[in-house]
Amino acid sequence: MIWIILFGLFFIAAGIGFIYLSSRFYKFRLIEKFSKENKKLRIIFSILPLILFLIIGWLTIGWINSLTAMLHLVIFWLFSDFLFWIIRTLCKKRMKYYYAGAAAILITAVYLSVGAFSAHHIWQTHYTIETEKNVGNLRIIQFADSHVGTTFSGNDFSKHVKDMQAQNPDLVVITGDFIDDNTSKEDMLAACKALGNFDTAYGIYFAFGNHDKGYFHDPGKGYGEDDLIAELEKNHVQILQDESVLIDGRFYVIGRQDRSNALRGNAARASMSELIETIDTEKFMIVLDHQPHDYEQQTKSKVDLVLSGHTHGGQLFPGAYVMEWEWLKFNDKAYGHEKREQTDFIVTSGISDWALTFKTGCKSEYVVIDIKGH
């Protein structure tokens, strides 16, 4: 229900923004010159740039991204209008040209260009976790939210695998949304094949996200959940669905079903306490849980490390702060590291995006985690 409300507000804001920007373009002297003092023609010329922008945007970056870019332009234009109003007031002088509009367009273009680079370039983020447990030293590569086919293809993904492999991980964990509802079969196969190029001491472990199983049935897609599972396993990826595995007699990897599982008509996922009741809790426990939304129970269960994705780091500023608002209860954490009692929590911003191809509140990343134990 909350997503219906948010999308509704998004489209309402886009409609209001369209009207506002049209009124701003109306003030440009170039528009005035072309209209030759014909008010109706001036209105048409004020609307035309926005229509062309949205059409070109829809054809190149998709309608969500083009509307998002337009809303950013609205925000910066409002700010620019206010700033130049202050300047005019202080200078007590009317400006010959509409500098506020030109400044808003330039700032928006630069801001979203940086956001596009932050989404498409992938950084490495490093954390060190210390523990009193007898786990020794362990290096983990974590990545999530690749949504293959959004900012890189399945073939392109092999390059990112090489970059991650260069960090010499002991194991690799994938915390959900490896593929998207719209990932093509070709991209899915190529991305799974790329995972087979990892060379680690303890393997690759996978927990489903909310998009991996798809929200809608698309016969034209050419594959389903079982096909994805088969391809992952074919490339030596161990899938954990409310399951745990003891590795080297030193530590557990516990993979949870995504919390959206029940929405698909499946049984509710196991609780955290149920997942650990048959394992040796004296050993180091790593939990793969796509959505960072169960911190209270995970802290009570005294697991050692919980790895999540899903949030995309808040994606657009100030998304990370909004996601953590108590009254919204989107997520327990939007990004980064937090420790509650003996449990460490890490949420990655992901190595790609879902539909938006801008990251203005974070950057794309994979995570290197060094466990320092006894």
C-alpha positions in Angstrom: 0.0 0.0 0.0 2.8 2.4 0.9 4.4 2.0 -2.6 1.0 2.8 -4.3 0.9 6.0 -2.2 4.5 6.9 -3.0 4.1 6.3 -6.8 0.9 8.3 -6.7 2.7 11.2 -5.0 5.5 10.8 -7.5 3.1 11.3 -10.5 1.3 14.2 -8.8 4.6 15.9 -8.1 5.7 15.3 -11.7 2.4 16.9 -13.0 2.9 20.0 -10.8 6.5 20.1 -11.7 5.6 20.1 -15.4 3.3 23.1 -14.9 5.9 24.9 -12.9 8.7 24.4 -15.4 6.5 25.5 -18.3 5.9 28.7 -16.4 9.7 29.1 -15.9 10.5 28.5 -19.6 7.9 31.1 -20.4 10.2 33.7 -18.9 13.1 33.1 -21.2 13.7 35.9 -23.7 14.4 33.3 -26.5 10.9 32.0 -26.0 9.5 35.5 -26.1 11.4 36.3 -29.2 10.2 33.2 -31.1 6.6 33.7 -30.0 6.6 37.3 -31.4 4.3 38.6 -28.6 1.7 35.9 -29.3 0.8 34.6 -25.8 -0.7 31.3 -27.0 2.3 30.6 -29.1 4.5 31.6 -26.2 2.8 29.0 -24.0 3.3 26.3 -26.7 7.0 27.2 -27.0 7.2 27.0 -23.2 5.8 23.5 -23.1 7.6 22.1 -26.1 11.1 21.9 -24.5 9.7 19.8 -21.7 7.7 17.5 -24.0 10.8 17.0 -26.1 12.9 16.4 -23.0 10.5 13.7 -21.7 10.2 12.0 -25.1 14.0 11.8 -25.6 14.4 10.7 -21.9 11.8 8.0 -22.3 13.5 6.7 -25.4 17.0 6.8 -23.9 16.9 6.3 -20.1 13.3 5.3 -19.5 10.3 7.2 -18.2 11.1 6.8 -14.5 14.6 8.3 -15.0 13.3 11.1 -17.2 10.6 12.1 -14.7 13.1 11.9 -11.9 15.5 14.2 -13.8 12.6 16.6 -14.4 11.8 16.7 -10.6 15.4 17.4 -9.8 15.2 20.3 -12.3 12.1 21.6 -10.4 14.0 21.5 -7.1 17.1 23.2 -8.4 15.0 25.8 -10.3 13.1 26.7 -7.1 16.3 27.1 -5.2 17.8 29.1 -8.1 14.8 31.4 -8.3 15.0 32.0 -4.5 18.8 32.7 -4.6 18.5 35.1 -7.5 15.6 36.9 -5.9 17.9 37.5 -2.9 20.6 38.8 -5.2 18.2 41.1 -6.9 16.8 42.4 -3.6 20.3 43.1 -2.2 21.5 44.7 -5.5 18.2 46.6 -6.0 18.6 46.0 -9.7 16.6 44.1 -12.2 18.5 41.6 -14.3 18.4 41.8 -18.0 18.4 38.0 -18.6 16.8 35.1 -16.7 20.0 33.9 -15.1 18.1 31.8 -12.5 16.8 29.4 -15.2 20.1 29.0 -16.9 21.8 28.3 -13.6 19.1 25.7 -12.7 19.5 23.8 -15.9 23.3 23.8 -15.6 23.3 22.7 -11.9 20.8 19.9 -12.6 22.8 18.6 -15.6 26.1 18.5 -13.5 24.4 17.0 -10.5 22.7 14.2 -12.4 25.8 13.5 -14.4 27.7 12.9 -11.2 24.8 10.8 -10.0 24.9 8.7 -13.2 28.7 8.2 -12.8 28.1 7.1 -9.1 25.6 4.5 -10.3 27.6 3.1 -13.1 31.1 3.1 -11.6 31.7 0.5 -8.8 33.8 1.3 -5.8 35.2 -1.0 -3.1 34.1 -0.5 0.5 36.1 -2.1 3.3 35.0 -3.1 6.8 37.0 -4.9 9.6 35.0 -6.9 12.1 36.6 -8.1 15.3 35.3 -11.0 17.4 36.3 -13.1 20.4 35.1 -16.3 18.7 37.5 -18.8 17.4 37.0 -18.2 13.7 40.6 -17.0 12.8 41.0 -14.5 9.9 38.4 -14.6 7.2 37.9 -12.3 4.1 34.4 -12.0 2.7 33.3 -10.4 -0.5 29.6 -9.2 -0.3 27.6 -7.8 -3.2 23.9 -7.3 -3.7 21.4 -5.6 -6.0 23.2 -6.2 -9.3 19.7 -6.3 -11.1 21.6 -7.5 -14.1 20.8 -5.7 -17.3 20.2 -2.3 -15.6 23.6 -0.6 -15.5 25.6 -3.5 -16.9 24.9 -6.6 -19.0 25.6 -10.2 -18.0 28.8 -10.1 -20.1 29.9 -6.9 -18.5 29.4 -8.5 -15.1 32.4 -10.7 -15.7 34.7 -7.7 -15.4 33.3 -6.9 -11.9 33.8 -10.5 -10.9 37.5 -10.1 -11.9 37.8 -7.0 -9.8 36.3 -8.8 -6.8 38.4 -11.9 -7.3 41.5 -9.6 -7.2 40.7 -9.1 -3.5 41.5 -12.8 -2.8 38.3 -13.5 -0.8 37.9 -16.7 1.3 34.2 -16.7 0.4 31.7 -14.7 -1.6 28.2 -13.9 -0.5 25.3 -12.6 -2.7 22.6 -10.9 -0.6 19.8 -10.8 -3.1 18.4 -9.2 -6.2 21.1 -10.7 -8.4 18.7 -10.4 -11.3 15.6 -8.2 -11.9 12.1 -8.9 -13.2 13.2 -7.6 -16.6 16.6 -9.3 -16.8 16.8 -11.2 -20.1 17.6 -14.9 -20.3 20.8 -14.1 -22.2 22.0 -11.7 -19.4 21.0 -14.1 -16.7 23.0 -17.0 -18.2 26.0 -14.8 -18.8 26.0 -13.4 -15.3 25.6 -16.9 -13.7 28.5 -18.1 -15.9 30.6 -15.2 -14.6 30.1 -16.3 -11.0 31.8 -19.6 -11.9 35.0 -17.7 -12.4 35.4 -17.0 -8.7 38.1 -19.0 -7.0 37.7 -19.1 -3.3 38.6 -21.4 -0.4 35.0 -21.8 0.8 32.7 -21.0 -2.1 29.9 -18.7 -3.1 26.6 -18.4 -1.1 23.4 -16.9 -2.3 20.2 -15.6 -0.5 17.2 -14.5 -2.6 16.0 -10.9 -2.8 12.6 -9.6 -3.6 13.3 -9.3 -7.3 15.1 -12.6 -8.0 11.9 -14.6 -8.1 10.0 -12.0 -10.0 6.8 -10.2 -9.1 4.9 -11.1 -12.3 4.8 -14.0 -14.7 6.3 -13.1 -18.1 6.2 -16.0 -20.6 8.4 -14.0 -23.0 11.1 -13.9 -20.5 12.0 -17.5 -21.3 13.0 -18.6 -17.8 11.7 -18.8 -14.2 12.9 -19.3 -10.7 13.9 -23.0 -11.2 16.0 -22.1 -14.2 17.9 -19.4 -12.2 18.5 -21.9 -9.4 19.8 -24.5 -11.9 22.2 -22.0 -13.5 23.5 -20.7 -10.2 24.1 -24.3 -8.9 25.7 -25.2 -12.2 28.2 -22.5 -11.6 29.0 -23.7 -8.0 26.8 -21.2 -6.1 25.2 -22.7 -3.0 21.6 -21.3 -2.5 20.4 -21.0 1.1 16.7 -20.7 1.6 16.1 -20.6 5.4 19.1 -22.9 5.6 22.5 -22.9 7.2 25.9 -24.5 6.4 28.8 -25.1 8.7 32.1 -24.2 6.9 35.5 -25.6 7.9 34.1 -26.4 11.3 34.7 -22.7 12.2 31.7 -20.6 11.1 28.1 -20.8 9.8 26.6 -19.1 6.8 22.8 -18.7 7.3 20.7 -17.7 4.3 17.2 -16.4 4.8 14.2 -16.4 2.6 13.3 -12.8 1.7 10.6 -11.2 3.8 8.6 -10.8 0.6 8.3 -14.6 0.3 4.8 -14.8 1.9 3.5 -12.1 -0.5 3.9 -14.6 -3.3 1.6 -17.1 -1.6 4.4 -19.1 0.0 4.8 -20.0 3.6 6.2 -17.3 5.9 9.9 -17.5 6.3 11.5 -19.1 9.4 12.2 -16.7 12.3 15.7 -16.0 13.3 15.4 -18.0 16.5 14.2 -21.0 14.5 17.1 -20.8 12.1 19.7 -21.0 14.9 18.0 -23.5 17.3 19.8 -26.5 15.8 23.3 -25.0 15.3 26.3 -24.4 17.6 25.9 -20.8 18.5 29.4 -20.8 20.0 30.7 -20.6 16.5 30.7 -17.4 14.4 27.4 -16.9 12.6 27.0 -15.0 9.3 23.4 -14.2 8.3 22.5 -13.3 4.7 19.2 -11.4 4.8 18.4 -9.2 1.7 16.2 -6.7 3.5 17.6 -5.0 6.7 14.3 -5.3 8.5 14.7 -7.7 11.4 17.5 -6.2 13.6 15.7 -6.6 16.9 15.2 -10.3 16.5 18.7 -10.8 15.0 20.2 -9.0 18.0 18.3 -11.1 20.4 19.4 -14.2 18.6 23.1 -13.1 19.1 24.2 -13.8 15.6 27.5 -12.3 14.9 27.2 -10.6 11.4 24.2 -9.8 9.3 24.7 -8.8 5.7 22.0 -7.1 3.7 21.3 -5.0 0.6 17.9 -3.9 -0.9 18.0 -0.3 0.1 20.4 0.8 -2.6 21.9 3.1 0.0 18.9 5.3 -0.2 19.6 5.8 -3.9 18.7 9.5 -4.1 19.5 12.1 -1.5 18.0 12.3 1.1 16.6 8.8 0.7 18.9 7.1 3.2 17.5 9.4 6.0 13.9 9.0 4.9 14.2 5.2 4.9 15.2 5.1 8.6 12.4 7.4 9.8 10.7 5.5 12.7 7.2 6.3 11.6 7.8 5.0 8.0 9.6 1.8 9.2 11.0 1.1 5.7 14.2 -0.4 7.0 16.2 -0.7 10.2 19.2 0.8 8.4 19.7 2.2 4.9 23.4 2.0 4.5 26.7 1.1 6.2 27.8 -0.5 9.4 26.1 -0.6 12.8 26.7 -2.7 15.9 24.0 -3.7 18.4 25.2 -5.5 21.4 27.3 -8.4 19.9 25.8 -8.3 16.4 27.4 -6.4 13.5 25.1 -5.2 10.7 26.3 -4.2 7.3 24.0 -2.9 4.5 25.5 -2.4 1.1 24.3 0.2 -1.5 24.6 -2.5 -4.2 26.6 -2.7 -7.3 23.8 -1.5 -9.6 20.3 -0.2 -9.6 16.7 -1.3 -10.1 15.0 1.2 -12.4 16.8 4.5 -11.5 20.2 4.9 -13.1 21.3 7.8 -10.8 22.8 7.6 -7.3 22.9 11.0 -5.7 22.8 9.9 -2.1 25.5 7.1 -2.3 27.6 5.2 -4.9 27.6 1.7 -6.3 29.9 -0.7 -4.5 30.9 -4.2 -3.5 32.0 -4.8 0.1 35.2 -6.4 1.4 34.8 -7.6 5.0 37.8 -8.8 7.0 36.9 -10.9 10.1 39.5 -10.8 12.8 39.0 -13.6 15.3 40.9 -15.9 17.6 
